Amino acid sequence: MEVELPDRVDTVIIGGGIVGASSCYFLADRTDRSVLLLEKDAIASGSTGDSSAIIRHHYGPTEIYARMAEWSHEFYRQFEERTGEALAYEPNPLVRLGVDGEASGEYADSGYETLSSLGIPVDRLDREALESAFPMLSLSGVDFGVEDGTAAYSDAADAAAGFVRAAQDMGATVATGTPATAIETDGGAVTAVRTDRGSVETDELVVAAGPWTDRLMSTVGVDIPLERSREQVLLLEAPEAFREAYPDGLPTTGPPDADWYVRDDFSGGVLIATHHSAGGADPDSYSDSPDEAVKLRLIDELTEFCPELRDAGLRGEYCGIYSNTPDYDFIIDSVDIDGCYVACGFSGHGFKHGPAIGRILGDLVAEGATDIVDPTYFSLDRFEADPQGHGAPEKSA
């Protein structure tokens, strides 16, 4: 049944992915604001629905991401208790493989040092210990690994839907199938959001529209530096012999400096996906079917890395969109329109940090500040001084 749009609310959120859904939840839970979430399609129908939903903490030397990931992970652990909604969740260690003297080794070690300093469980395994712990992996050329031992995976669509239902129970209005077509302003401030079903007056707006965010913000003269990449995902069925030999399954991992990763999946599956692919993508017209050449390469490289998956069957395949900033760091900030906030450019990491981002946005809207992390790291104006923002991203991120 179509939800009736209110004439006016305190806060409008555009986007029904994990960030919009989380923001809606925290605003409904922590403030007395009236909140409306607008989603042009269905909840989690964009990048969130295609997420591999990995929950991990290793981000090399970047402490702010490790802290946000741990905050978010704790929320995911308590998801049902906090929201009243069930959430699929499966512990699964992340193993970052490294080669001494190379970028992969430096990145893995810096993450070990960062997590150790924060008290997040982490181990550094030499080659012999790696082979003992993960005998299914072919580790030729690998010198060591850093194990993010409390990592896990989940279902991003589950989480977004759970946040939304919990927010609705607290009085938020959620309108799906309702695209925001324009942002109305007056005197440099937000006044309303126009939809194909009419306008809703508001003084506060959060735009968390994933790969559409820059397009929407450009209509009010705000430049968001986003590039989109099309990521390709294969779901495999592990052979029965593999499951019998390794009942705990695969860790979340990949060869040093590979452009793909692999993780275990629910019900005996294995997920393999590209990460930060080259080339652009249009979120309205990209192909949802992986390229044949990419499929063949991924399977060849996976079976070289994990030979006992050579006879794995293909269970499913799809593609999704990353929204990447030039430095691969997030944008979470107010803009030069009073009452307007943007959250985008999560570069493939939005789900891992979804609860923290939603809480940060809720705090910024309600209080103008947050105690989760220092949000100035995610400021939009970093690109004014340098189009690369914080600089070229770590390849292993």
N, C-alpha and C positions, 0 to 999 in steps of 0.2 A: 504494500500500500504506500502511495506517495505521501511523504511527510509534508505538512503545510509549513511554508516558510514564515517565520516571524517577520513583522515589519521592522523591528529593531532588536539588536542584541548588543551586549557590551563588547564581545569579542567574536570575530569570524576567523576561522581557520580554513585555508584552502589547501586541500590535499588529504587523501585518506590512506596514505602509506603509513609506515611504522612511526615516522616522525610526527605527522599530523595527528595520528591516533593517540600517540603518547602525550603530545601537547594538550590535546582535548581532555584526556584523562586527568592530567595534573592540574589544569585550570579548573576543572569541575571539582576535583578532590580538595584542592588547597585554597580556593577562593570562592567568593559568593557571586562571581560574575555569571551572567547568562552567556552561554557559548553555543555557537553554531559551527559545525564542520560541514564544508561543502566538498563533495567528491564527484568528479564528472562521470565516473563509471561506477565500479563497485569497490568496496574497501579492499585494499592490497592488490588492486588490479594492475598496478604499474610495476616499478622495479622491486617493490617489497615482495610481491607474489612470486618473483623469480629468484629471490635471494636464496643462497645456500645456507643461510641462517647459522653461520659459525659463531660461537661465543668463545673468544680467546682474549689474551691480555698482552701478548708479545708485540710490541711496536718499536723494536729497536731502541734507540736512545730517547724517544719522544715520551716523556713521562706523563704528559697531560692525557694522552690516549690510553695509556695503561691504567691511570686512575679512573678515567671515565668508563673504561671497559669493566673494571672491577666493580664500580658502583652499579653499572647496568646489569652485570652478571648476578650480583646479589639480589637485585630486583627480580630478575628472571627466576632465580631459585625460589623466591617467595611469591611468585606471580599469582598463584591461586589464592594464597592467604591474603594478599594485598588487594586483588581485584575481584575475587570471587569466581574467576574464570580459569578453567583448566588450560594447561600449556604443554605441548609435546616437548620433551627435554631428554637428551641422552648424553651422559658424560663421554668425552672422547678427547684424549690428549692431542695437543698440537706439538709437532716436532719440527723445529726450524733447523735444517741441515746446513753445515758450514764447511768451507775449505779454508785452512789456515793461510793467511796472507792475502786473501781475496775479499771482495766486497761482501760476499755471502757470509764469510766467517766474521768479519767486523760487525755486520748487522746482527747476526745471531748472538755474538758475545755482548754487544751493547744492550740488547734486550735482556740478556741474563742479568747483567749488572743492574739495569733499571728495575726489573721485577724483584730482584734480591733486596734492593734498597727500600722497596715499598712493602716488603713482607708478603708478596704474592708467591705462592709455591712455584718453584722452578728448579730444574736440575740441568747440569751440564754433563753430557754423556760422551765419553771417548768412543772411538770407533768400535772397540771390543764390546763395550756396554751397549752401544746402539744395536749391534748385530744380535746380542743376546736378548734385548728387549723387543726388537722388531725384526724377527728373522725372515719375515716375508719380503723385506725390502732389499734390493740390490744396491749396495752402498759403495760401489767402485768410485774412487776419487773423493769420497767424503771423509773428512778428518774427525768431525765431532757433530753432535746435535744438542740443541737446547730444548728441553721438554717443558712445555707449559702444561703441567700435569692436570690442572683442574679445568681445562677447556672442555667444551661441550658443543652440541648443535641442537637446533630446535626447528620450529616451523614458523617462518616470519608472518605468514598469513594468519595463522592461529593467534599470534601475539597481537597483531594489529586489530583483528576482530575482537579479541578479548578486551583490549583497551577501550574500544569503541562501545562495546556493550556495557562495560563498567561505567563509562562516562554517561551513557544514556540513563543508567539507573540512578545517577546523581543529578539528572536534570538537563544534561546537554542535549541539544538537537543535532541529529545527523541526517543530512540530506544527500543520498547517493543519486547517481544519474542526473546530477545538477551541476553543470559546468559553470565556473565563474567566468564571465565574458569580459568584465571590465572592473577596474578599481576607480571609484569616484573620489575626487579630492576637492578641497576648497581651501584656499589660503595656505597651501602647503601641508594640509592635514587630511587624513582619511575621513571620509564622510559616509561612504556606502560601498557595498560590493554588488555589482550587477550580475544577474544570472539570466539564463534563458527562461526563467519563470518569474522574473521581476527583480527589483532591488531590495536589499536589506541594509538599513542604516546601521552604522557602527562607528565607534571611535578607535577601535583596536583591530588590527589585522595581522595574522601570521600567515605568511605564504610558504608552504612546504610542499610544493607541487612537483618535486623531483625534477625530471628532465624538461619539464615545461616551465619551470620557475623563471628562467631568464627571459623567456618570451613574454610572459605575463608582466614581469616587472619593466620590460622595455616600453610597454605602453604608457607608463607613467614616468619615463625618462630615467630609470635606474638601470645601470649597466651591471650585469652579473656575468663574470667571465667563466662560462661553462663550456666544456666540450663533452660530447657523448660518445661512448664506445659500446659496441654490440658484443656482449660476452656469450659464449657458446657452452652449453651444458649437456653432458651425457649422463644418463642414469643406467648403470649396469647391474646385472644380476650376478653376484659372485657364485662361482661353482660350489657345489655342495662340499667337495673335498677341501676347498679353501675355508669354508665356514667351520668344518669339523676340525681342521688343523689350527685355526685361529679364531676361537669363539668370541674373543674380544674385538675382532675386526681390525680394520686399518686405523692408524692415527690420521689426523689431519696433517698433511705434509705435501712435499713435492721436492724434486731434485733442486740442488742449489741453482739459483738464477733462472729457473724454469718460468715460462709464462703461463703456467697452469698449476692447479693444486688438485688434490684428491682427498676425499674423506669418506668415512663409513657412512652408510645411510640406513634409514629405518627398514626393518623387515628384510634383512639380508642383502641390501643393496650397496652399491658403491657409486659415489658422485664424483665426476671429474669435470672441471670447468676452466675456461680461460680466465685470465686476470689482467686487466688494463690492456686490452687489445689495441692495436693501432687502427687509425681510421675513424671517421665520424659515423653517426647513425641518427636517423630521424625517428623519434619516439612514436610518431604517428604512422610510419610506413615501413619500418624495418622488417626483415624476414625473420620469422620465428623458428625457422628450420636451420640447424647448423649446416655449415658448408661441408660438402663431402670431403674435400681435401683436409679440412681441419679435423673432422671426425677420424679420418684414417690416421692422421699424425698423432692425435691424442691417444688413440688406442695403441699405436705402435710404441709411443714413448712410455705409456703406462705399463705395457707388458714388459718393456725393457727394465723399468724401475721396479715392477712387482711381477715377476715372471709367472707366478701361480695364478694370475688373473687372465692368462692368455685365452682361456676358454670361456671367459665371462660373456654372458648374453646381453644384448641391448634391450633395456627395459623402457626407456623413454628418452626424449631429447627436446630441448627448447633453447631459446635465446632470451636474454634480458639486457637491460640498458644500465650502464654506469653513467652517472653524471659527475664529471671530473673537473676540478679546478686546476689551474696551471701548476700549483704546487702540491696537489692532491690533499690539501688540508681543507677542513670544513669551512663553510660560511654560516655563522650564527650571529646575527647582528640586527640592530635597527638600521633604517635607511633614512635618507634625507626627506622623508615624509612623516610628519608627526603621527605616531600611533602605528607605524608599519614596521614589521619585523620579517626577516627572511631566514630560512634554514634550508640549505641545499649544498650540493657539491660534495656528497659524502664518499664519492670515489670508491664505491663497493663496500663501505664499512658502516652504512647507516644502521643496519639491524643490530650489530654488536653494541652500538652506543645508543640505541633508540630510547631506552628509559632515561638515561642521563640527559640526552638532548631535549626530550620533552620536558623534563624538570627544569632545565636551564631556561628554556623558552618561557615556561610558566612563571618562573621567578623574574625574568626580565620584564615580562608584560605587567606583572603584579607589583613588583618591588623596584624594578630598574637595576637590580643586581642579583647575583647568585653566589652561594657558598660552595657549589659543587667543584668548580674550577674557575680560573681567571678567564672570562670569555673574550677578553681582548685578543687572545691568540687567534680567534676565529673572525676577527673584524673584516668587514668588506673593504675598508679603506687601505688595507695593506697593499692592495693592487695599484693604488694611486702612485705610491713611491716607486714601485717596481712591478711591472706586469707579471713577473714570476712569483710575486708574493714572498713567501718564505724561502723560495729558491727551488731548484730542481728536486723532485721527489726521490727518495730512496727507491732503487729498483726493486728491492725485496719487500717493500711495504705491502 
